[in-house]
Amino acid sequence: MADQLATPADLASAVQSDVDTSTATLLIECATAVVQAIVRQRIVQVTESVVLDLDGYDGGVYLPLPERPVTAVTSAAIGATTVTDFTTQLSRGRLWRALGWRSTLIAYYNQPSTATIAYTHGYAAGDQRLQLGRSAVLSLAMGAYANPAGMTAESVDDYSVQYAAMSSRLEASPYLVALLRRQYGLPPGSVRLAVCGESTYAYDQRA
């Protein structure tokens, strides 16, 4: 199931009428994806594994995790080797390991290696800190549901059409975009790219 920062029942309450569940679900999923794209991370709570590509510049003892807030770390591996000799700093979204995070089995000092981390991040359902994101999602979904201009019977189920329309609406509200990024965005500073499944995320190196 795709991430959802609201429910069809929430949308029905917002528009004060019954809604088609399938359409409402589509619009909420689209709106949630748009909001999370704006802040460049998932803000709903999820547990997943991320593979971090490390090079010769990543030889420090700290390993920043790509999404915040971090609430738990389940496991860590360097290359194919599981490690347990690390300390988790949840409030700063990073791990500390005295021996660093690059593999000692690589042939060259600057050869790339990987670290695989299974962790939980984001806000649990019902967390008050999700309210801004939930409100933004409902606003976008309400606009699409209550004002179907430009939507045809064929395109109402077209995810890409809805995503593009909602992205344009949100980008037209710079104040809301700024609020969302202030509430949920990563700390300022340089970023690295982390590959998680088929998605690419940016994360702060400076934390």
Helices and strands as residue ranges (DSSP letters): H 8-15, H 21-39, E 46-54, E 62-64, E 70-78, E 81-83, E 87-89, G 90-92, E 94-96, E 113-121, G 128-130, H 131-146, H 159-171, H 174-184, E 191-196, E 199-204
